């Protein structure tokens, strides 16, 4: 799946770069929060000292801002047992960072499908009104992990 960059998304990415001096190619809105995905080693620089960059961006764009770490990519077709455990860990961290303060209980990976187990409240938030949230999360899981998604 190819992500479509709108002029608004490009404006957000440029503002992010102007404030943090860090390049990101992933920016999306989730639950009225603007989320930027950056490489793990650049997380602290992107956030800034005492969250200075996040605050500045939030005021500049008049939106809530969240910066999350880009997951380590593993090809799922030839993943060993160890790779599957790393993939589960990376997926759980990535998804929990996006849906924070909600938490997921566990993640299973079976036959090219990632199954997220969550409580009733978190499940409702994951699905969202008119399935808006679940469609975004499905697209992210497909893009980063090459898997389909199910929520239980």
C-alpha positions in Angstrom: 0.0 0.0 0.0 1.3 3.4 -1.0 0.6 6.3 1.4 -0.8 9.3 -0.2 0.8 12.6 0.7 -1.6 15.5 0.7 -0.5 19.1 0.8 -1.6 19.2 4.5 0.6 16.2 5.3 3.5 17.8 3.5 3.0 21.0 5.5 3.0 19.0 8.8 6.2 17.1 7.7 7.9 20.4 6.8 6.9 22.0 10.1 8.2 18.9 11.9 11.6 19.2 10.1 11.8 23.0 10.7 11.4 22.5 14.4 13.3 19.3 15.0 15.8 19.2 12.0 14.9 15.5 11.7 13.4 14.0 8.5 10.3 11.9 8.7 8.3 10.3 5.9 5.4 9.2 8.1 2.8 11.6 9.5 -0.8 10.7 10.1 -3.8 11.8 12.3 -5.1 9.3 14.8 -7.9 10.1 17.3 -7.4 13.9 16.8 -3.6 13.6 17.5 -1.0 14.2 14.8 1.6 11.3 14.9 5.1 11.5 13.5 7.1 8.3 13.1 10.9 8.7 13.4 13.8 6.3 13.6 14.5 5.0 17.2 18.0 6.6 17.5 16.5 10.0 16.7 13.6 9.9 19.2 15.1 12.0 21.9 16.3 14.6 19.5 12.9 14.8 17.9 11.1 15.2 21.2 13.6 17.8 22.4 14.8 18.7 25.8 11.9 18.5 28.3 9.5 18.0 25.3 10.4 21.4 23.9 9.9 20.4 20.2 6.6 18.7 20.9 5.2 21.8 22.7 6.5 24.1 19.9 4.9 21.9 17.2 1.7 21.6 19.1 1.3 25.4 19.4 2.4 26.0 15.8 0.0 23.5 14.3 -2.7 23.9 16.9 -2.9 20.1 17.3 -1.9 17.4 19.8 1.4 15.9 18.8 2.8 12.5 19.4 6.2 11.2 18.2 6.7 7.4 18.0 9.6 5.2 17.1 9.6 3.5 13.7 9.5 -0.3 14.2 12.4 -2.5 13.1 11.3 -4.2 9.9 11.4 -8.0 9.6 10.3 -10.0 6.5 7.6 -12.2 7.9 7.8 -14.8 5.1 11.1 -16.3 6.4 10.9 -15.2 10.0 12.4 -17.6 12.6 10.9 -18.2 16.0 13.3 -15.5 17.4 12.3 -13.1 14.7 8.6 -13.7 15.4 9.2 -12.8 19.1 11.0 -9.7 18.1 8.3 -8.9 15.6 5.6 -9.3 18.3 7.6 -7.1 20.7 8.1 -4.4 18.0 4.5 -4.5 16.9 3.2 -4.2 20.5 5.5 -1.3 21.2 4.5 0.5 18.0 0.8 0.0 18.4 0.8 0.9 22.1 2.7 4.1 21.4 0.0 5.1 18.9 -3.0 4.2 21.1 -1.5 5.4 24.4 -2.8 5.7 27.2 -4.8 2.6 26.2 -3.0 -0.8 26.4 -3.3 -4.0 24.5 -3.2 -7.3 26.3 -1.2 -9.4 23.8 -0.4 -9.9 20.2 -0.3 -13.2 18.3 1.0 -13.8 14.8 -0.3 -16.7 12.8 -0.4 -17.2 9.0 0.3 -13.6 7.9 -2.3 -12.2 10.4 -1.6 -10.2 13.5 -4.2 -10.7 16.2 -4.5 -8.1 18.9 -6.1 -9.1 22.1 -7.6 -6.1 24.0 -10.1 -5.3 26.7 -13.6 -4.1 25.8 -12.7 -0.4 26.3 -9.5 -0.6 24.3 -11.2 -2.7 21.6 -13.9 -0.1 21.2 -11.3 2.7 20.9 -9.2 0.6 18.4 -12.3 0.1 16.2 -13.5 3.7 16.5 -16.6 5.3 15.1 -17.5 4.0 11.7 -14.4 1.7 11.9 -12.2 4.7 11.2 -9.4 3.8 13.7 -9.2 0.2 12.8 -8.8 1.0 9.1 -5.8 3.2 9.9 -4.2 0.6 12.2 -4.7 -2.1 9.5 -3.0 0.1 7.0 -0.1 0.8 9.4 0.3 -2.9 10.3 0.3 -3.8 6.6 2.8 -1.1 5.7 5.3 -1.8 8.5 4.9 -5.5 9.2 3.3 -6.9 6.0 0.5 -8.5 7.9 -3.3 -8.4 8.0 -4.9 -7.4 11.3 -7.6 -8.8 13.5 -8.8 -7.4 16.9 -10.3 -9.7 19.6 
